[in-house]
Structures are given as structure tokens and as C-alpha cells.
Amino acid sequence: MKRIARVNIITVIMAIMLAISGLSPSLALTPEERLDDPRLEQRARDLSLQLRCLVCQNQSIDDSDAPFAQDMRRLIRRDIEAGKSDDDIIAFLRQRYGDYVLLNPPLTSSTYVLWAAPFVILVLGVGIVFLTRRKQHPQNPSDQENSR
Amino acid sequence: MTRWMRFLPLWIFLAIVVVAYAMLSASSEGTRDTKAIGFSMTNAAVPDLTLPKFEGNGTITLQDYKGKAYAINIFASWCGPCKLEAASIDVMAEKLPVIGINYRDNPEDAALFLEQFGNPYADLARDDDGNYSIQLGVHGLPETFIIAPDGTILHHQQGPVFASDLNGKLGDAIKRALGS
């Protein structure tokens, strides 16, 4: 029995270690890509985190080492150095790849269901739990009277 | 409790590792779902690009094609579907001039590819770092654009051009570009 407990504890520890390793960001950015000015480089990183690598599975271009992500990172840095604003760069990419290029889709008529769904589901869930509990444990004295 | 049930956490953990590994392997292959993006450059104006020629030091300017119907085909020797569409690009090139853009390729491999599958291009440019292709909204290979004489992109094909496409939307766009 002790042996089984030990194996299970080791398994849990391994699972935690695996989860932690998944949380640490992979560094796809190569030293040659970085801008010399730390402020401009930070702007490029912030933008890269908002943009989807279109040939990857739900990864930002900052996280991905795919050539396409590298091309986009290079374009962003080139545009930042050329004096373009963040909005200009995002607008340029949205013109070419649509809203899908943004990891957080904007709130538009076609995405409001996507944004509202979690809140609607939460409210419904809380409502169902509340009603079920109320039926099981009536709080109101008059309810208790009636239930007798 | 059976013997294997006692080690249930271990089996669950191993199953998660196997599934995660399979998913990561699939995503790193660079495959793409051409429908996932749900967006194309169709109806947009072709950007005014000046690209380096595939051979030598000259340049190719898209502005020079203004007033003519033409097509742009993005390809590379390392791209499997580019080999599959080679015959259809040949047929397309008989109808209107096609500008080839060789994307992120080794020049020797690209030359070998053109020798093997033919060179149907009226003009051949290269895009060594993907910068020009991003201007065109390219996110994978191959991609093909049919351009009207006024510079409007009439059709943006994401993925290979097959014989059936020449009789479908792409074929219709060619006819419209040629004004017939």
C-alpha cells in the first residue's frame, strides 16, 4: 500500500512540474531580431504578444519560432523604427489578415456572442445553483411554516 | 479495487503526456487550415511593390503591370503543394502573365524546382525574408492572386491551384480580369 502511495505522490509531483514547464514562455525571439532601444523593443514585444501566428495552434508571434512569425516580428520592428504607431501597425495587419490576426478579437457585431457567452453561462449557472439550494433548504420562516 | 486502478493517477498522467506530445508534434509541422483565417485580399488593391529579381540585381515593379491583367503566384521548392499545382500554373500562364515570387528559398533548390516542374513565369522575383509576401497578405504556400488592369485583386487563392479551380472562381476571375 505504501508503495502505491509513493508512486501516486511522485506522479502528482511530475504533473505539477510538467504544468510549470508549460507555463514558462518559450523564447522564440533571436538576439539578432532585438532592437537596440529598450523602449522600442518593449513596444515590439507588447505588439507581438497581441498578434496570432497564423500557421500555429493558438500561439502569439512572440511565442512562435515559425518562419511566418519571425517575418511578422521583423516587419513590426522595421515599422516601429520607421516611426509608425502601434495602431498603424495593427491596422496594416488587420487589412491583410482580418481580425483573426488578433489573439483577443475586438467586440463587434459578429463577436459579441463570443464575448457575452461566458457571463451569460455564469449567470445561468449561479441562478440554477441558487434555485436548487433554495428548494432544498428554505430560508424564509413562512416557507418553513408551509413546508411543515 | 483492482491492481491497475490503484495506479490510476499514473495512467491519467501518462495519457495526458501522450496527448500533449501528439498535439505539439502536429502543430510544429507548420500545417495550416486555409479556411481558419476566414479572410482574403480579394477586392483589395494590390500593393505597390518593387521586388528583387530572382536572378541578377534588377527589380520588378508591380506598378509596371498597371493596365494589364496578370497573376502573382507565391511558391517555394520546399513546398509540397507547389509541386501539385505546377501543371495548373502552366495552363494559367497561357491565359495571362504570371509573376512568380520565390518565397524564403535556397536559390539552387529553387532553380532545380523550375527545371523539374517548368518555369511558366513572365517575371520571377524573390522574397528572401517574407516581407513582400506579408504586404500581399500571404500566410502560407502556395498562394495565387488574379489582378485586374486597374490593380484590384479579383481573386486570392490560399492553397494550390488545381484544374478544377481554373473552371471555378479562379477561372471566372481570370475571365473578368481579361474583360471577356
Chai-1 contact restraints between the chains, C-beta under 6 A:
chainA,res_idxA,chainB,res_idxB,connection_type,confidence,min_distance_angstrom,max_distance_angstrom,comment,restraint_id
A,I4,B,R6,contact,1.0,0.0,6.0,A-B,restraint_1
A,N8,B,P9,contact,1.0,0.0,6.0,A-B,restraint_2
A,T11,B,P9,contact,1.0,0.0,6.0,A-B,restraint_3
A,T11,B,L10,contact,1.0,0.0,6.0,A-B,restraint_4
A,T11,B,F13,contact,1.0,0.0,6.0,A-B,restraint_5
A,A15,B,F13,contact,1.0,0.0,6.0,A-B,restraint_6
A,L54,B,I37,contact,1.0,0.0,6.0,A-B,restraint_7
A,L54,B,H139,contact,1.0,0.0,6.0,A-B,restraint_8
A,V55,B,G30,contact,1.0,0.0,6.0,A-B,restraint_9
A,V55,B,R32,contact,1.0,0.0,6.0,A-B,restraint_10
A,V55,B,G140,contact,1.0,0.0,6.0,A-B,restraint_11
A,Q57,B,S27,contact,1.0,0.0,6.0,A-B,restraint_12
A,P67,B,R104,contact,1.0,0.0,6.0,A-B,restraint_13
A,D71,B,G130,contact,1.0,0.0,6.0,A-B,restraint_14
A,D71,B,I134,contact,1.0,0.0,6.0,A-B,restraint_15
A,L75,B,I134,contact,1.0,0.0,6.0,A-B,restraint_16
A,R96,B,G137,contact,1.0,0.0,6.0,A-B,restraint_17
A,Y97,B,F39,contact,1.0,0.0,6.0,A-B,restraint_18
A,G98,B,F39,contact,1.0,0.0,6.0,A-B,restraint_19
A,Y100,B,I37,contact,1.0,0.0,6.0,A-B,restraint_20
